[in-house]
Amino acid sequence: NAGVTQTPKFQVLKTGQSMTLQCAQDMNHEYMSWYRQDPGMGLRLIHYSVGAGITDQGEVPNGYNVSRSTTEDFPLRLLSAAPSQTSVYFCASSYRLGLADYNEQFFGPGTRLTVL
Amino acid sequence: AQTVTQSQPEMSVQEAETVTLSCTYDTSESNYYLFWYKQPPSRQMILVIRQEAYKQQNATENRFSVNFQKAAKSFSLKISDSQLGDTAMYFCAFMKENSGYALNFGKGTSLLVTP
């Protein structure tokens, strides 16, 4: 298994440009989520999904769009990039094991995005 | 919304010594899950230890253990016999039931282990 993969690893955008950060997992996990990490801020939840076709907003959703058409993929779209979106972005996935409400989250390696 | 507070931005410990990282949280939920994640310079997020709120016994994973005080809403991480490879950012995180596995993170504690 490749686990959780993210592309690209690095990206530089100009203000106003749009782009999509890709996230894929090959573990058949139903739960996927996107976080951003800023210096001194920890990780903050942007959007998450509990299954194909189902998404919901996290703590900082403004300026981002998501969709989940397949179990494997959960792309994050920046509609009109702003310097405030300069950050490291992490994708994560997990699954429900039996009746347990918890299972370990598997994180991707992150994408470092700079918006000029 | 749940808030997670890590009051120690930076800490330092000598190799083989013991260090405790603090975490407090605020929630009205009765059942939830707490985690400590490690982030080394490679940027990869690594689960260190987890605790289910309904369990009274403190979780332990080898050199890592927690002191979970539910009434005080406190969840500290103790690292025994510190090793150079423990140098990393450590994040405390909270997850409530039926939340889509969404995590609320603290701002992190940067731990430096010195020879």
Boltz contact constraints between the chains, C-beta under 6 A:
constraints:
  - contact:
      token1: [A, 31]
      token2: [B, 100]
      max_distance: 6.0
  - contact:
      token1: [A, 31]
      token2: [B, 101]
      max_distance: 6.0
  - contact:
      token1: [A, 33]
      token2: [B, 102]
      max_distance: 6.0
  - contact:
      token1: [A, 42]
      token2: [B, 91]
      max_distance: 6.0
  - contact:
      token1: [A, 42]
      token2: [B, 105]
      max_distance: 6.0
  - contact:
      token1: [A, 42]
      token2: [B, 106]
      max_distance: 6.0
  - contact:
      token1: [A, 42]
      token2: [B, 107]
      max_distance: 6.0
  - contact:
      token1: [A, 42]
      token2: [B, 108]
      max_distance: 6.0
  - contact:
      token1: [A, 43]
      token2: [B, 105]
      max_distance: 6.0
  - contact:
      token1: [A, 45]
      token2: [B, 102]
      max_distance: 6.0
  - contact:
      token1: [A, 48]
      token2: [B, 100]
      max_distance: 6.0
  - contact:
      token1: [A, 48]
      token2: [B, 102]
      max_distance: 6.0
  - contact:
      token1: [A, 50]
      token2: [B, 100]
      max_distance: 6.0
  - contact:
      token1: [A, 94]
      token2: [B, 101]
      max_distance: 6.0
  - contact:
      token1: [A, 101]
      token2: [B, 97]
      max_distance: 6.0
  - contact:
      token1: [A, 102]
      token2: [B, 33]
      max_distance: 6.0
  - contact:
      token1: [A, 104]
      token2: [B, 47]
      max_distance: 6.0
  - contact:
      token1: [A, 107]
      token2: [B, 45]
      max_distance: 6.0
  - contact:
      token1: [A, 110]
      token2: [B, 43]
      max_distance: 6.0
